[in-house]
Amino acid sequence: MLDGMIAWNNWQSMAHATGSVNPQTRTFQMTAEEVGGRHRTADISGTVQTDGYLVANISGPNVNCQGIKVGWSVPPPPSQ
C-alpha cells in the first residue's frame, strides 16, 4: 500500500495519494485527491526503477504530465 502527499505551485496546492505497487512488474498505480480547493482527482501510474527513482505519469482534468522522475531511495552499491 502506498500513501503520501503530492504538492505543486510551490507547496500552495496539495493532494493526498493512495495506491499500490506490484513488486513483480515493478509498477505502481495511485489515485490522488486535492486537499481543499476543488477536490480534483488524478490517476498516477508508473514504474519503480532499480536506480533509486520512480517514473510517474499523472493524468486528470487539465493535467497530463508524463515521465516525471522522482528520487525515492539510495540504490545499493554495485556488486563486485
Rosetta constraint file for C-alpha pairs under 8 A:
AtomPair CA 1 CA 18 HARMONIC 7.34 0.50
AtomPair CA 1 CA 19 HARMONIC 5.82 0.50
AtomPair CA 1 CA 20 HARMONIC 4.58 0.50
AtomPair CA 1 CA 21 HARMONIC 6.80 0.50
AtomPair CA 2 CA 17 HARMONIC 7.73 0.50
AtomPair CA 2 CA 18 HARMONIC 5.33 0.50
AtomPair CA 2 CA 19 HARMONIC 4.95 0.50
AtomPair CA 2 CA 20 HARMONIC 5.24 0.50
AtomPair CA 2 CA 21 HARMONIC 7.16 0.50
AtomPair CA 2 CA 30 HARMONIC 7.67 0.50
AtomPair CA 3 CA 16 HARMONIC 7.58 0.50
AtomPair CA 3 CA 17 HARMONIC 5.71 0.50
AtomPair CA 3 CA 18 HARMONIC 4.47 0.50
AtomPair CA 3 CA 19 HARMONIC 6.66 0.50
AtomPair CA 4 CA 16 HARMONIC 5.96 0.50
AtomPair CA 4 CA 17 HARMONIC 5.28 0.50
AtomPair CA 4 CA 18 HARMONIC 6.58 0.50
AtomPair CA 5 CA 14 HARMONIC 6.80 0.50
AtomPair CA 5 CA 15 HARMONIC 5.66 0.50
AtomPair CA 5 CA 16 HARMONIC 4.70 0.50
AtomPair CA 5 CA 17 HARMONIC 5.80 0.50
AtomPair CA 6 CA 14 HARMONIC 5.57 0.50
AtomPair CA 6 CA 15 HARMONIC 5.19 0.50
AtomPair CA 6 CA 16 HARMONIC 6.49 0.50
AtomPair CA 6 CA 17 HARMONIC 7.03 0.50
AtomPair CA 7 CA 11 HARMONIC 5.13 0.50
AtomPair CA 7 CA 12 HARMONIC 7.30 0.50
AtomPair CA 7 CA 13 HARMONIC 5.65 0.50
AtomPair CA 7 CA 14 HARMONIC 4.31 0.50
AtomPair CA 7 CA 15 HARMONIC 6.44 0.50
AtomPair CA 8 CA 12 HARMONIC 6.52 0.50
AtomPair CA 8 CA 13 HARMONIC 5.44 0.50
AtomPair CA 8 CA 14 HARMONIC 6.47 0.50
AtomPair CA 9 CA 13 HARMONIC 5.97 0.50
AtomPair CA 13 CA 34 HARMONIC 7.58 0.50
AtomPair CA 13 CA 35 HARMONIC 7.61 0.50
AtomPair CA 14 CA 34 HARMONIC 5.82 0.50
AtomPair CA 14 CA 35 HARMONIC 5.69 0.50
AtomPair CA 15 CA 32 HARMONIC 5.79 0.50
AtomPair CA 15 CA 33 HARMONIC 5.09 0.50
AtomPair CA 15 CA 34 HARMONIC 3.95 0.50
AtomPair CA 15 CA 35 HARMONIC 5.09 0.50
AtomPair CA 16 CA 32 HARMONIC 5.39 0.50
AtomPair CA 16 CA 33 HARMONIC 5.42 0.50
AtomPair CA 16 CA 34 HARMONIC 6.41 0.50
AtomPair CA 16 CA 35 HARMONIC 6.62 0.50
AtomPair CA 17 CA 30 HARMONIC 6.31 0.50
AtomPair CA 17 CA 31 HARMONIC 5.50 0.50
AtomPair CA 17 CA 32 HARMONIC 4.03 0.50
AtomPair CA 17 CA 33 HARMONIC 6.47 0.50
AtomPair CA 18 CA 30 HARMONIC 5.32 0.50
AtomPair CA 18 CA 31 HARMONIC 5.66 0.50
AtomPair CA 18 CA 32 HARMONIC 6.55 0.50
AtomPair CA 19 CA 28 HARMONIC 7.38 0.50
AtomPair CA 19 CA 29 HARMONIC 5.55 0.50
AtomPair CA 19 CA 30 HARMONIC 3.97 0.50
AtomPair CA 19 CA 31 HARMONIC 6.26 0.50
AtomPair CA 20 CA 28 HARMONIC 5.71 0.50
AtomPair CA 20 CA 29 HARMONIC 5.69 0.50
AtomPair CA 20 CA 30 HARMONIC 6.50 0.50
AtomPair CA 21 CA 26 HARMONIC 7.11 0.50
AtomPair CA 21 CA 27 HARMONIC 5.79 0.50
AtomPair CA 21 CA 28 HARMONIC 4.15 0.50
AtomPair CA 21 CA 29 HARMONIC 6.52 0.50
AtomPair CA 22 CA 26 HARMONIC 5.59 0.50
AtomPair CA 22 CA 27 HARMONIC 5.38 0.50
AtomPair CA 22 CA 28 HARMONIC 6.06 0.50
AtomPair CA 23 CA 27 HARMONIC 6.98 0.50
AtomPair CA 26 CA 47 HARMONIC 5.69 0.50
AtomPair CA 26 CA 48 HARMONIC 5.09 0.50
AtomPair CA 26 CA 49 HARMONIC 7.26 0.50
AtomPair CA 27 CA 45 HARMONIC 7.39 0.50
AtomPair CA 27 CA 46 HARMONIC 5.58 0.50
AtomPair CA 27 CA 47 HARMONIC 4.25 0.50
AtomPair CA 27 CA 48 HARMONIC 5.76 0.50
AtomPair CA 28 CA 45 HARMONIC 5.51 0.50
AtomPair CA 28 CA 46 HARMONIC 5.47 0.50
AtomPair CA 28 CA 47 HARMONIC 6.12 0.50
AtomPair CA 28 CA 48 HARMONIC 7.33 0.50
AtomPair CA 29 CA 43 HARMONIC 7.57 0.50
AtomPair CA 29 CA 44 HARMONIC 5.77 0.50
AtomPair CA 29 CA 45 HARMONIC 4.41 0.50
AtomPair CA 29 CA 46 HARMONIC 6.80 0.50
AtomPair CA 30 CA 43 HARMONIC 5.99 0.50
AtomPair CA 30 CA 44 HARMONIC 4.91 0.50
AtomPair CA 30 CA 45 HARMONIC 6.19 0.50
AtomPair CA 31 CA 41 HARMONIC 7.01 0.50
AtomPair CA 31 CA 42 HARMONIC 5.85 0.50
AtomPair CA 31 CA 43 HARMONIC 4.77 0.50
AtomPair CA 31 CA 44 HARMONIC 5.98 0.50
AtomPair CA 32 CA 41 HARMONIC 5.44 0.50
AtomPair CA 32 CA 42 HARMONIC 5.25 0.50
AtomPair CA 32 CA 43 HARMONIC 6.43 0.50
AtomPair CA 32 CA 44 HARMONIC 7.35 0.50
AtomPair CA 33 CA 39 HARMONIC 5.86 0.50
AtomPair CA 33 CA 40 HARMONIC 5.74 0.50
AtomPair CA 33 CA 41 HARMONIC 4.43 0.50
AtomPair CA 33 CA 42 HARMONIC 6.72 0.50
AtomPair CA 34 CA 38 HARMONIC 7.02 0.50
AtomPair CA 34 CA 39 HARMONIC 4.49 0.50
AtomPair CA 34 CA 40 HARMONIC 5.23 0.50
AtomPair CA 34 CA 41 HARMONIC 6.25 0.50
AtomPair CA 35 CA 39 HARMONIC 6.02 0.50
AtomPair CA 40 CA 61 HARMONIC 7.70 0.50
AtomPair CA 41 CA 60 HARMONIC 6.45 0.50
AtomPair CA 41 CA 61 HARMONIC 7.71 0.50
AtomPair CA 42 CA 58 HARMONIC 6.57 0.50
AtomPair CA 42 CA 59 HARMONIC 5.51 0.50
AtomPair CA 42 CA 60 HARMONIC 4.36 0.50
AtomPair CA 42 CA 61 HARMONIC 7.32 0.50
AtomPair CA 43 CA 58 HARMONIC 5.73 0.50
AtomPair CA 43 CA 59 HARMONIC 5.37 0.50
AtomPair CA 43 CA 60 HARMONIC 6.28 0.50
AtomPair CA 44 CA 56 HARMONIC 6.51 0.50
AtomPair CA 44 CA 57 HARMONIC 5.56 0.50
AtomPair CA 44 CA 58 HARMONIC 4.55 0.50
AtomPair CA 44 CA 59 HARMONIC 6.60 0.50
AtomPair CA 45 CA 56 HARMONIC 5.64 0.50
AtomPair CA 45 CA 57 HARMONIC 5.36 0.50
AtomPair CA 45 CA 58 HARMONIC 6.76 0.50
AtomPair CA 46 CA 54 HARMONIC 7.07 0.50
AtomPair CA 46 CA 55 HARMONIC 5.43 0.50
AtomPair CA 46 CA 56 HARMONIC 4.37 0.50
AtomPair CA 46 CA 57 HARMONIC 5.82 0.50
AtomPair CA 47 CA 54 HARMONIC 5.77 0.50
AtomPair CA 47 CA 55 HARMONIC 5.36 0.50
AtomPair CA 47 CA 56 HARMONIC 6.73 0.50
AtomPair CA 48 CA 52 HARMONIC 7.96 0.50
AtomPair CA 48 CA 53 HARMONIC 6.46 0.50
AtomPair CA 48 CA 54 HARMONIC 4.67 0.50
AtomPair CA 48 CA 55 HARMONIC 6.65 0.50
AtomPair CA 49 CA 53 HARMONIC 5.44 0.50
AtomPair CA 49 CA 54 HARMONIC 5.81 0.50
AtomPair CA 49 CA 55 HARMONIC 7.43 0.50
AtomPair CA 50 CA 75 HARMONIC 6.89 0.50
AtomPair CA 51 CA 74 HARMONIC 7.70 0.50
AtomPair CA 51 CA 75 HARMONIC 5.45 0.50
AtomPair CA 52 CA 71 HARMONIC 5.90 0.50
AtomPair CA 52 CA 72 HARMONIC 5.70 0.50
AtomPair CA 52 CA 73 HARMONIC 4.69 0.50
AtomPair CA 52 CA 74 HARMONIC 5.34 0.50
AtomPair CA 52 CA 75 HARMONIC 4.99 0.50
AtomPair CA 53 CA 69 HARMONIC 6.34 0.50
AtomPair CA 53 CA 70 HARMONIC 5.37 0.50
AtomPair CA 53 CA 71 HARMONIC 4.40 0.50
AtomPair CA 53 CA 72 HARMONIC 5.49 0.50
AtomPair CA 53 CA 73 HARMONIC 6.93 0.50
AtomPair CA 54 CA 68 HARMONIC 7.91 0.50
AtomPair CA 54 CA 69 HARMONIC 5.73 0.50
AtomPair CA 54 CA 70 HARMONIC 5.15 0.50
AtomPair CA 54 CA 71 HARMONIC 6.36 0.50
AtomPair CA 54 CA 72 HARMONIC 6.66 0.50
AtomPair CA 55 CA 67 HARMONIC 5.54 0.50
AtomPair CA 55 CA 68 HARMONIC 5.34 0.50
AtomPair CA 55 CA 69 HARMONIC 4.55 0.50
AtomPair CA 55 CA 70 HARMONIC 6.35 0.50
AtomPair CA 56 CA 66 HARMONIC 6.62 0.50
AtomPair CA 56 CA 67 HARMONIC 5.51 0.50
AtomPair CA 56 CA 68 HARMONIC 5.00 0.50
AtomPair CA 56 CA 69 HARMONIC 6.49 0.50
AtomPair CA 56 CA 70 HARMONIC 7.65 0.50
AtomPair CA 57 CA 64 HARMONIC 7.59 0.50
AtomPair CA 57 CA 65 HARMONIC 5.72 0.50
AtomPair CA 57 CA 66 HARMONIC 4.33 0.50
AtomPair CA 57 CA 67 HARMONIC 5.60 0.50
AtomPair CA 57 CA 68 HARMONIC 6.42 0.50
AtomPair CA 58 CA 63 HARMONIC 7.15 0.50
AtomPair CA 58 CA 64 HARMONIC 5.75 0.50
AtomPair CA 58 CA 65 HARMONIC 5.07 0.50
AtomPair CA 58 CA 66 HARMONIC 6.29 0.50
AtomPair CA 59 CA 63 HARMONIC 5.45 0.50
AtomPair CA 59 CA 64 HARMONIC 4.53 0.50
AtomPair CA 59 CA 65 HARMONIC 6.47 0.50
AtomPair CA 60 CA 64 HARMONIC 6.59 0.50
